[in-house]
């Protein structure tokens, strides 16, 4: 799929049919995460694939936003191996790569921030040095699900871009 087509097609799916994605699709998505840029190329990301019934029940305990997805990626990073920008900020491009790769692999997704990262780490028994960044639902949209009506409506560049 053409890159601009991927960008236009991607949307946040809010209702999945529950099927798990194929190993080939998952591997393509995870490879995109592996190739994502990280500050100083530290590659601090830790991606946990949650597909078991037990694991998905844990996800359901920490967020109401699984929306029936059969696969959830939990993206964390190693606090002891991360570049911190001036001002104490940190950043990672891993999540965006995962989402766009999902669209390219014909997999629907939803970036989830509506959860307590510390509760997620505790519920999933993550190592103490890891901090949870986000969850990413992966799967196939349920029948009749489509992007929000305003999905393709975008402001003009002149409204969002300023030259200094």
Secondary structure as the mmCIF struct_conf table of DSSP 4:
data_model
#
loop_
_struct_conf.conf_type_id
_struct_conf.id
_struct_conf.beg_label_comp_id
_struct_conf.beg_label_asym_id
_struct_conf.beg_label_seq_id
_struct_conf.end_label_comp_id
_struct_conf.end_label_asym_id
_struct_conf.end_label_seq_id
HELX_RH_AL_P HELX_RH_AL_P1 UNK A 3 UNK A 9
STRN STRN1 UNK A 12 UNK A 12
STRN STRN2 UNK A 16 UNK A 16
HELX_LH_PP_P HELX_LH_PP_P1 UNK A 19 UNK A 22
HELX_RH_AL_P HELX_RH_AL_P2 UNK A 23 UNK A 35
BEND BEND1 UNK A 36 UNK A 36
HELX_RH_3T_P HELX_RH_3T_P1 UNK A 39 UNK A 41
STRN STRN3 UNK A 45 UNK A 50
BEND BEND2 UNK A 52 UNK A 52
HELX_RH_AL_P HELX_RH_AL_P3 UNK A 53 UNK A 62
BEND BEND3 UNK A 64 UNK A 64
TURN_TY1_P TURN_TY1_P1 UNK A 67 UNK A 68
BEND BEND4 UNK A 70 UNK A 70
STRN STRN4 UNK A 71 UNK A 78
HELX_RH_3T_P HELX_RH_3T_P2 UNK A 79 UNK A 81
STRN STRN5 UNK A 85 UNK A 85
TURN_TY1_P TURN_TY1_P2 UNK A 86 UNK A 88
STRN STRN6 UNK A 89 UNK A 89
BEND BEND5 UNK A 93 UNK A 93
HELX_RH_AL_P HELX_RH_AL_P4 UNK A 94 UNK A 104
TURN_TY1_P TURN_TY1_P3 UNK A 105 UNK A 106
STRN STRN7 UNK A 108 UNK A 112
BEND BEND6 UNK A 115 UNK A 115
HELX_RH_AL_P HELX_RH_AL_P5 UNK A 117 UNK A 123
TURN_TY1_P TURN_TY1_P4 UNK A 124 UNK A 125
TURN_TY1_P TURN_TY1_P5 UNK A 128 UNK A 129
STRN STRN8 UNK A 130 UNK A 139
STRN STRN9 UNK A 141 UNK A 141
HELX_LH_PP_P HELX_LH_PP_P2 UNK A 142 UNK A 142
TURN_TY1_P TURN_TY1_P6 UNK A 143 UNK A 144
TURN_TY1_P TURN_TY1_P7 UNK A 149 UNK A 152
HELX_RH_AL_P HELX_RH_AL_P6 UNK A 157 UNK A 160
#
